[in-house]
Amino acid sequence: MFLDIKCYFLKLFRNLIELNNFMEKEVKGQRD
């Protein structure tokens, strides 16, 4: 059970990082 929650949060965290990287690229693209 605990491992399932840990795995879920790891996936969520990774998705947030990918989303953050994507947003930074979009913002930089608009500024240039």
mmCIF file as Biopython writes it, N, C-alpha, C and O atoms, coordinates in Angstrom:
data_model
#
loop_
_atom_site.group_PDB
_atom_site.id
_atom_site.type_symbol
_atom_site.label_atom_id
_atom_site.label_alt_id
_atom_site.label_comp_id
_atom_site.label_asym_id
_atom_site.label_entity_id
_atom_site.label_seq_id
_atom_site.pdbx_PDB_ins_code
_atom_site.Cartn_x
_atom_site.Cartn_y
_atom_site.Cartn_z
_atom_site.occupancy
_atom_site.B_iso_or_equiv
_atom_site.auth_seq_id
_atom_site.auth_asym_id
_atom_site.pdbx_PDB_model_num
ATOM 1   N N  . MET A ? 1  ? 0.840  -1.208 0.000   1.0 0.0 1  A 1 
ATOM 2   C CA . MET A ? 1  ? 0.000  0.000  0.000   1.0 0.0 1  A 1 
ATOM 3   C C  . MET A ? 1  ? 0.875  1.258  0.000   1.0 0.0 1  A 1 
ATOM 4   O O  . MET A ? 1  ? 0.683  2.161  -0.815  1.0 0.0 1  A 1 
ATOM 5   N N  . PHE A ? 2  ? 1.834  1.301  0.923   1.0 0.0 2  A 1 
ATOM 6   C CA . PHE A ? 2  ? 2.708  2.462  1.022   1.0 0.0 2  A 1 
ATOM 7   C C  . PHE A ? 2  ? 3.502  2.650  -0.277  1.0 0.0 2  A 1 
ATOM 8   O O  . PHE A ? 2  ? 3.687  3.775  -0.742  1.0 0.0 2  A 1 
ATOM 9   N N  . LEU A ? 3  ? 3.966  1.541  -0.853  1.0 0.0 3  A 1 
ATOM 10  C CA . LEU A ? 3  ? 4.733  1.625  -2.098  1.0 0.0 3  A 1 
ATOM 11  C C  . LEU A ? 3  ? 3.874  2.171  -3.225  1.0 0.0 3  A 1 
ATOM 12  O O  . LEU A ? 3  ? 4.361  2.928  -4.065  1.0 0.0 3  A 1 
ATOM 13  N N  . ASP A ? 4  ? 2.596  1.796  -3.254  1.0 0.0 4  A 1 
ATOM 14  C CA . ASP A ? 4  ? 1.694  2.301  -4.296  1.0 0.0 4  A 1 
ATOM 15  C C  . ASP A ? 4  ? 1.580  3.822  -4.206  1.0 0.0 4  A 1 
ATOM 16  O O  . ASP A ? 4  ? 1.611  4.521  -5.218  1.0 0.0 4  A 1 
ATOM 17  N N  . ILE A ? 5  ? 1.448  4.319  -2.978  1.0 0.0 5  A 1 
ATOM 18  C CA . ILE A ? 5  ? 1.325  5.771  -2.777  1.0 0.0 5  A 1 
ATOM 19  C C  . ILE A ? 5  ? 2.632  6.455  -3.198  1.0 0.0 5  A 1 
ATOM 20  O O  . ILE A ? 5  ? 2.616  7.496  -3.854  1.0 0.0 5  A 1 
ATOM 21  N N  . LYS A ? 6  ? 3.746  5.860  -2.816  1.0 0.0 6  A 1 
ATOM 22  C CA . LYS A ? 6  ? 5.051  6.413  -3.168  1.0 0.0 6  A 1 
ATOM 23  C C  . LYS A ? 6  ? 5.206  6.470  -4.687  1.0 0.0 6  A 1 
ATOM 24  O O  . LYS A ? 6  ? 5.666  7.473  -5.234  1.0 0.0 6  A 1 
ATOM 25  N N  . CYS A ? 7  ? 4.822  5.395  -5.356  1.0 0.0 7  A 1 
ATOM 26  C CA . CYS A ? 7  ? 4.926  5.327  -6.810  1.0 0.0 7  A 1 
ATOM 27  C C  . CYS A ? 7  ? 4.027  6.391  -7.449  1.0 0.0 7  A 1 
ATOM 28  O O  . CYS A ? 7  ? 4.419  7.047  -8.414  1.0 0.0 7  A 1 
ATOM 29  N N  . TYR A ? 8  ? 2.832  6.551  -6.904  1.0 0.0 8  A 1 
ATOM 30  C CA . TYR A ? 8  ? 1.886  7.539  -7.429  1.0 0.0 8  A 1 
ATOM 31  C C  . TYR A ? 8  ? 2.462  8.943  -7.319  1.0 0.0 8  A 1 
ATOM 32  O O  . TYR A ? 8  ? 2.381  9.734  -8.259  1.0 0.0 8  A 1 
ATOM 33  N N  . PHE A ? 9  ? 3.048  9.248  -6.159  1.0 0.0 9  A 1 
ATOM 34  C CA . PHE A ? 9  ? 3.614  10.584 -5.974  1.0 0.0 9  A 1 
ATOM 35  C C  . PHE A ? 9  ? 4.833  10.808 -6.859  1.0 0.0 9  A 1 
ATOM 36  O O  . PHE A ? 9  ? 5.065  11.923 -7.327  1.0 0.0 9  A 1 
ATOM 37  N N  . LEU A ? 10 ? 5.616  9.750  -7.091  1.0 0.0 10 A 1 
ATOM 38  C CA . LEU A ? 10 ? 6.777  9.879  -7.981  1.0 0.0 10 A 1 
ATOM 39  C C  . LEU A ? 10 ? 6.320  10.216 -9.384  1.0 0.0 10 A 1 
ATOM 40  O O  . LEU A ? 10 ? 6.913  11.069 -10.045 1.0 0.0 10 A 1 
ATOM 41  N N  . LYS A ? 11 ? 5.269  9.555  -9.844  1.0 0.0 11 A 1 
ATOM 42  C CA . LYS A ? 11 ? 4.732  9.829  -11.183 1.0 0.0 11 A 1 
ATOM 43  C C  . LYS A ? 11 ? 4.191  11.253 -11.241 1.0 0.0 11 A 1 
ATOM 44  O O  . LYS A ? 11 ? 4.420  11.969 -12.216 1.0 0.0 11 A 1 
ATOM 45  N N  . LEU A ? 12 ? 3.478  11.660 -10.206 1.0 0.0 12 A 1 
ATOM 46  C CA . LEU A ? 12 ? 2.893  12.999 -10.161 1.0 0.0 12 A 1 
ATOM 47  C C  . LEU A ? 12 ? 4.007  14.050 -10.179 1.0 0.0 12 A 1 
ATOM 48  O O  . LEU A ? 12 ? 3.925  15.048 -10.894 1.0 0.0 12 A 1 
ATOM 49  N N  . PHE A ? 13 ? 5.047  13.806 -9.380  1.0 0.0 13 A 1 
ATOM 50  C CA . PHE A ? 13 ? 6.178  14.729 -9.296  1.0 0.0 13 A 1 
ATOM 51  C C  . PHE A ? 13 ? 6.861  14.863 -10.651 1.0 0.0 13 A 1 
ATOM 52  O O  . PHE A ? 13 ? 7.198  15.967 -11.078 1.0 0.0 13 A 1 
ATOM 53  N N  . ARG A ? 14 ? 7.064  13.727 -11.326 1.0 0.0 14 A 1 
ATOM 54  C CA . ARG A ? 14 ? 7.718  13.734 -12.639 1.0 0.0 14 A 1 
ATOM 55  C C  . ARG A ? 14 ? 6.872  14.504 -13.640 1.0 0.0 14 A 1 
ATOM 56  O O  . ARG A ? 14 ? 7.402  15.251 -14.464 1.0 0.0 14 A 1 
ATOM 57  N N  . ASN A ? 15 ? 5.553  14.323 -13.570 1.0 0.0 15 A 1 
ATOM 58  C CA . ASN A ? 15 ? 4.655  15.047 -14.479 1.0 0.0 15 A 1 
ATOM 59  C C  . ASN A ? 15 ? 4.729  16.546 -14.233 1.0 0.0 15 A 1 
ATOM 60  O O  . ASN A ? 15 ? 4.709  17.341 -15.174 1.0 0.0 15 A 1 
ATOM 61  N N  . LEU A ? 16 ? 4.815  16.932 -12.950 1.0 0.0 16 A 1 
ATOM 62  C CA . LEU A ? 16 ? 4.902  18.358 -12.625 1.0 0.0 16 A 1 
ATOM 63  C C  . LEU A ? 16 ? 6.193  18.951 -13.173 1.0 0.0 16 A 1 
ATOM 64  O O  . LEU A ? 16 ? 6.192  20.069 -13.688 1.0 0.0 16 A 1 
ATOM 65  N N  . ILE A ? 17 ? 7.298  18.210 -13.067 1.0 0.0 17 A 1 
ATOM 66  C CA . ILE A ? 17 ? 8.579  18.703 -13.579 1.0 0.0 17 A 1 
ATOM 67  C C  . ILE A ? 17 ? 8.501  18.865 -15.092 1.0 0.0 17 A 1 
ATOM 68  O O  . ILE A ? 17 ? 8.964  19.867 -15.636 1.0 0.0 17 A 1 
ATOM 69  N N  . GLU A ? 18 ? 7.916  17.876 -15.776 1.0 0.0 18 A 1 
ATOM 70  C CA . GLU A ? 18 ? 7.798  17.959 -17.234 1.0 0.0 18 A 1 
ATOM 71  C C  . GLU A ? 18 ? 6.922  19.139 -17.634 1.0 0.0 18 A 1 
ATOM 72  O O  . GLU A ? 18 ? 7.226  19.855 -18.588 1.0 0.0 18 A 1 
ATOM 73  N N  . LEU A ? 19 ? 5.838  19.334 -16.902 1.0 0.0 19 A 1 
ATOM 74  C CA . LEU A ? 19 ? 4.927  20.447 -17.187 1.0 0.0 19 A 1 
ATOM 75  C C  . LEU A ? 19 ? 5.644  21.772 -16.966 1.0 0.0 19 A 1 
ATOM 76  O O  . LEU A ? 19 ? 5.502  22.700 -17.761 1.0 0.0 19 A 1 
ATOM 77  N N  . ASN A ? 20 ? 6.419  21.859 -15.880 1.0 0.0 20 A 1 
ATOM 78  C CA . ASN A ? 20 ? 7.166  23.075 -15.570 1.0 0.0 20 A 1 
ATOM 79  C C  . ASN A ? 20 ? 8.173  23.382 -16.671 1.0 0.0 20 A 1 
ATOM 80  O O  . ASN A ? 20 ? 8.297  24.529 -17.101 1.0 0.0 20 A 1 
ATOM 81  N N  . ASN A ? 21 ? 8.901  22.344 -17.134 1.0 0.0 21 A 1 
ATOM 82  C CA . ASN A ? 21 ? 9.879  22.539 -18.214 1.0 0.0 21 A 1 
ATOM 83  C C  . ASN A ? 21 ? 9.180  23.023 -19.477 1.0 0.0 21 A 1 
ATOM 84  O O  . ASN A ? 21 ? 9.679  23.907 -20.173 1.0 0.0 21 A 1 
ATOM 85  N N  . PHE A ? 22 ? 8.023  22.440 -19.768 1.0 0.0 22 A 1 
ATOM 86  C CA . PHE A ? 22 ? 7.261  22.822 -20.960 1.0 0.0 22 A 1 
ATOM 87  C C  . PHE A ? 22 ? 6.818  24.280 -20.866 1.0 0.0 22 A 1 
ATOM 88  O O  . PHE A ? 22 ? 6.922  25.030 -21.836 1.0 0.0 22 A 1 
ATOM 89  N N  . MET A ? 23 ? 6.326  24.674 -19.702 1.0 0.0 23 A 1 
ATOM 90  C CA . MET A ? 23 ? 5.865  26.050 -19.511 1.0 0.0 23 A 1 
ATOM 91  C C  . MET A ? 23 ? 7.025  27.031 -19.662 1.0 0.0 23 A 1 
ATOM 92  O O  . MET A ? 23 ? 6.863  28.096 -20.259 1.0 0.0 23 A 1 
ATOM 93  N N  . GLU A ? 24 ? 8.188  26.681 -19.128 1.0 0.0 24 A 1 
ATOM 94  C CA . GLU A ? 24 ? 9.360  27.570 -19.245 1.0 0.0 24 A 1 
ATOM 95  C C  . GLU A ? 24 ? 9.734  27.755 -20.709 1.0 0.0 24 A 1 
ATOM 96  O O  . GLU A ? 24 ? 10.054 28.864 -21.136 1.0 0.0 24 A 1 
ATOM 97  N N  . LYS A ? 25 ? 9.694  26.667 -21.479 1.0 0.0 25 A 1 
ATOM 98  C CA . LYS A ? 25 ? 10.026 26.756 -22.909 1.0 0.0 25 A 1 
ATOM 99  C C  . LYS A ? 25 ? 9.028  27.652 -23.625 1.0 0.0 25 A 1 
ATOM 100 O O  . LYS A ? 25 ? 9.416  28.466 -24.463 1.0 0.0 25 A 1 
ATOM 101 N N  . GLU A ? 26 ? 7.750  27.512 -23.304 1.0 0.0 26 A 1 
ATOM 102 C CA . GLU A ? 26 ? 6.707  28.324 -23.944 1.0 0.0 26 A 1 
ATOM 103 C C  . GLU A ? 26 ? 6.915  29.804 -23.626 1.0 0.0 26 A 1 
ATOM 104 O O  . GLU A ? 26 ? 6.816  30.652 -24.513 1.0 0.0 26 A 1 
ATOM 105 N N  . VAL A ? 27 ? 7.203  30.109 -22.365 1.0 0.0 27 A 1 
ATOM 106 C CA . VAL A ? 27 ? 7.405  31.502 -21.951 1.0 0.0 27 A 1 
ATOM 107 C C  . VAL A ? 27 ? 8.634  32.087 -22.640 1.0 0.0 27 A 1 
ATOM 108 O O  . VAL A ? 27 ? 8.600  33.222 -23.117 1.0 0.0 27 A 1 
ATOM 109 N N  . LYS A ? 28 ? 9.720  31.313 -22.691 1.0 0.0 28 A 1 
ATOM 110 C CA . LYS A ? 28 ? 10.942 31.794 -23.349 1.0 0.0 28 A 1 
ATOM 111 C C  . LYS A ? 28 ? 10.677 32.016 -24.832 1.0 0.0 28 A 1 
ATOM 112 O O  . LYS A ? 28 ? 11.161 32.987 -25.413 1.0 0.0 28 A 1 
ATOM 113 N N  . GLY A ? 29 ? 9.911  31.119 -25.445 1.0 0.0 29 A 1 
ATOM 114 C CA . GLY A ? 29 ? 9.588  31.245 -26.862 1.0 0.0 29 A 1 
ATOM 115 C C  . GLY A ? 29 ? 8.801  32.515 -27.145 1.0 0.0 29 A 1 
ATOM 116 O O  . GLY A ? 29 ? 8.991  33.146 -28.185 1.0 0.0 29 A 1 
ATOM 117 N N  . GLN A ? 30 ? 7.915  32.896 -26.222 1.0 0.0 30 A 1 
ATOM 118 C CA . GLN A ? 30 ? 7.112  34.108 -26.415 1.0 0.0 30 A 1 
ATOM 119 C C  . GLN A ? 30 ? 7.965  35.363 -26.241 1.0 0.0 30 A 1 
ATOM 120 O O  . GLN A ? 30 ? 7.731  36.369 -26.910 1.0 0.0 30 A 1 
ATOM 121 N N  . ARG A ? 31 ? 8.958  35.308 -25.340 1.0 0.0 31 A 1 
ATOM 122 C CA . ARG A ? 31 ? 9.798  36.480 -25.085 1.0 0.0 31 A 1 
ATOM 123 C C  . ARG A ? 31 ? 10.741 36.762 -26.242 1.0 0.0 31 A 1 
ATOM 124 O O  . ARG A ? 31 ? 11.005 37.921 -26.562 1.0 0.0 31 A 1 
ATOM 125 N N  . ASP A ? 32 ? 11.251 35.711 -26.871 1.0 0.0 32 A 1 
ATOM 126 C CA . ASP A ? 32 ? 12.223 35.906 -27.955 1.0 0.0 32 A 1 
ATOM 127 C C  . ASP A ? 32 ? 11.623 36.577 -29.172 1.0 0.0 32 A 1 
ATOM 128 O O  . ASP A ? 32 ? 12.323 36.805 -30.159 1.0 0.0 32 A 1 
#
